[in-house]
Amino acid sequence: MRYLTPTTGALIGSLCGQERFGQLTFLHRCRALLLEGDTVEQAWRTALKEEEKTLGREGYELLAGLADVLGRTDLESQLDALAGVRNLLADRCAGLREQAEKKSGLYRTMGVLCGAALVILLI
């Protein structure tokens, strides 16, 4: 009996087919680059670099670090790296939500004040 693990490229292709990962356009780009013959590391870094503005610098750096691990180390090391990045991204997401809540109050207040200033100017 033999057990074959799927390649990293096959796993990325599988993720691309799942609806919940549909917004991660860098995965689709990575798969396309893999089909063109790039290595997993090259394809991963190139796809992320093209999405750096969307991901933000911190998100890009977190995900780009996975290029050194995915498909290059044993399963346990890869799972540990993925779990670490998942935790860091969850923390970043929570921080961004908190920041958005704080700024949303500021923007509402600024909107009301600008509206009042405009009314005063028009009178």
C-alpha positions in Angstrom: 0.0 0.0 0.0 1.3 3.5 -0.9 0.1 6.9 0.3 1.0 9.8 -1.9 0.6 13.3 -0.6 -0.6 15.9 -3.1 1.9 18.4 -4.4 1.8 22.0 -3.2 0.7 23.0 -6.6 -2.2 20.6 -6.4 -3.2 21.9 -3.0 -3.1 25.5 -4.3 -5.3 24.4 -7.2 -7.7 22.7 -4.7 -7.9 26.0 -2.7 -8.7 27.9 -5.9 -11.7 25.7 -6.5 -13.2 26.4 -3.1 -15.7 29.3 -2.9 -14.5 30.5 0.5 -11.1 31.3 -1.0 -12.5 33.0 -4.1 -11.5 36.5 -3.0 -7.9 35.5 -2.6 -6.9 36.3 -6.1 -3.2 35.7 -5.5 -4.0 32.0 -5.2 -5.4 32.0 -8.7 -2.4 33.9 -10.0 0.0 31.5 -8.1 -1.7 28.5 -9.8 -1.4 30.1 -13.2 2.3 30.8 -12.6 2.8 27.2 -11.5 1.2 26.0 -14.7 3.6 28.2 -16.6 6.5 26.3 -15.0 7.5 28.6 -12.1 8.6 26.9 -8.9 6.3 27.1 -5.9 8.5 29.7 -4.2 8.7 31.9 -7.3 5.0 31.6 -8.1 4.0 32.3 -4.5 6.2 35.4 -4.1 5.3 36.8 -7.5 1.5 36.4 -7.0 1.8 38.0 -3.5 3.9 40.9 -4.9 1.2 41.7 -7.4 -1.3 41.9 -4.6 0.9 43.7 -2.1 -1.3 46.9 -2.2 -4.4 44.9 -1.4 -2.8 42.8 1.3 -0.9 45.6 2.9 2.8 45.4 3.7 2.4 43.5 6.9 0.0 40.9 5.3 2.4 40.6 2.3 5.4 39.9 4.6 3.5 37.4 6.7 2.3 35.4 3.6 5.6 35.8 1.7 7.4 34.1 4.5 5.5 30.9 3.8 7.3 30.6 0.5 10.4 29.3 2.4 8.3 26.6 4.1 5.5 25.4 1.7 6.6 22.3 -0.1 10.1 22.5 1.1 9.9 21.2 4.7 8.3 18.3 6.4 4.5 18.3 7.0 4.8 19.2 10.7 6.9 22.2 10.0 4.5 23.4 7.3 1.5 23.0 9.6 3.3 24.9 12.4 4.2 27.7 10.0 0.6 27.9 8.7 -0.8 27.9 12.2 1.6 30.7 13.2 0.7 32.8 10.2 -3.0 32.1 10.8 -2.7 33.4 14.4 -0.8 36.5 13.3 -3.4 37.2 10.6 -6.2 36.8 13.1 -4.5 39.2 15.5 -4.0 41.7 12.6 -7.6 41.3 11.6 -8.8 42.0 15.1 -6.6 45.1 15.3 -7.9 46.4 11.9 -11.5 45.9 13.1 -10.8 47.8 16.3 -9.1 50.6 14.3 -12.1 50.7 11.8 -14.5 51.0 14.7 -12.6 53.9 16.2 -12.3 55.7 12.8 -15.9 55.1 11.9 -17.0 57.2 14.9 -14.5 59.9 13.9 -15.8 59.9 10.3 -19.4 60.2 11.4 -18.5 63.1 13.7 -16.5 64.8 10.9 -19.4 64.4 8.5 -21.9 66.0 10.9 -19.4 68.9 11.6 -18.8 69.4 7.9 -22.5 69.4 7.2 -23.1 72.0 10.0 -20.2 74.1 8.6 -21.7 74.0 5.2 -25.2 75.0 6.5 -23.6 78.0 8.4 -21.7 79.1 5.3 -24.9 78.9 3.1 -26.9 81.0 5.6 
